[in-house]
């Protein structure tokens, strides 16, 4: 597996009731769990038959097909909630992830951990977690080629409020794994700078949105300066 999947795999506790990998694609994490001797239930779901067939074939080759329950469904719609304690959703947009979580009302029972890796809009996912009584207890960053991936694990419980910059990159007080947080800050600064440069000069001063992004850029630059000599991550 690549660095991103390795970090996600390492975020899964080995003593849970079970794990479901939503949007499993090739099924790499469920297969690795089964091969490594994970004792709980292992489920893999996907909305399309093709990826699920590929995952089942790979599990058969690895000799663990009978250890994994494959579900053809949208998100968590067919997940047997009593069999899992850990929900893994990776490789989707932030809005899509939040939509999946919203439909699974049983997640509000306080019995589940969420392991999430949004491809876009991590700030939307963090906002959802904080406002749905989850607390982020672990963050990770994976840098691969030109991409920087953020991922985080959330457990039931109230969380402290976050600044706008922390919604984008996470809190410095949360333990981190993987690559340096400065990669994430640089990525977000490039995105915000591009947005700011897109505003006509004569309208920028009157735009609340422009003021928001300008303040965000300042927060991120201050945070970057404060960690020049000390990174939050392991990288």
C-alpha angles and dihedrals in degrees: 000000000000126000094268093054092042091057092047091049091051090053092063112095113229096221102062130120090245147316131238119198106206114208089013096181103180093004095236098149097045090048092049090049091052094046092048092055101254105181101208131077116291119207131177122192134184135170093224130062095220099064091041091053090050091050092049091050092050090049090051091052090049090050095240103098092117091054094061128068111213118207126193101206146110110271113307095339094119099028113131096229095201092061099056139060099171127058117197118193116169140158097031134108118270093245091052092050092051090049091054091048093047092055092052097072090171089074088079091071092089094239101107141077120211123213109190137178113180118195090206139016101021087171090064092053093047089049090051092050096049093046093047097054099264126131123207109233101171136027132187139184127207121190114198123169105312095339130093115197126199121201133173142181121223130195130192113279143083117290133206117257117264134222119239090259092050091054086058101044107011133249121303089220093066118089113256137204134188127024129003121291088225088076089060093046092051091049092051092045090055091051094047094044089053090052092049093048089054094065118096108247094234093054101039097084092053097047119099089198091055090050090050094053092043091055090046090053090052092050092051093047090051091049092049091051091051093057101042090110098032128039123205092218136063095249 
